[in-house]
Amino acid sequence: MVETEIIDSVNALTVHDWLQLQALYERVITHTGSFSKMGGGQEIEKGVIEMPYTIEEPIISEVRKFFLEKHLIVMYDWSHWNEGKAMFKVGEADRFKETNVEDTIKLFTAVMRNDRFCDGAWADLFENGDGAKLLKRLLANQPSSLVK
């Protein structure tokens, strides 16, 4: 069951990992400017145009790396997870305030997986502020034994 895998991965995070995640969150919320820019799109020879692509700012690449290295990206049918799609569509600024740790991880996973098919989805998560909100929510769900 994917929820069990998520709980096991979150429980495996060390105090150092949580501090690292907190530092990443702080860098995200204090970041100024865009979280990405577009590259490519230039004509490389007559009639041939390089496909445009997203160039991420280092901070969001570091967040991605953290999630991958800590096994916080899980396998599930993210493209058919309608509850997750609905969470992103809610218009309220605090729409993730009650999101549990399992759904928080599943939302990050869905966007990261989607980014493989829709270049820039990961950057958009941070550009629109949802990445910071979800990081904050994940930090709020750290085990109470680790909270100072």
Protein Blocks (a to p, Z undefined) as FASTA:
>chain_A
ZZlmmmmmmmmpcfklmmmmmmmmmmmmmpgcjfbdceehiafbghiacdddddddfklm
mmmmmmmmnopaccddfklmmklmmmmmpmbfklmmmpcfklmmmmmmmmmmmmmmmghk
lmmmmmnommmmmmmmmmmmgcfklpZZ
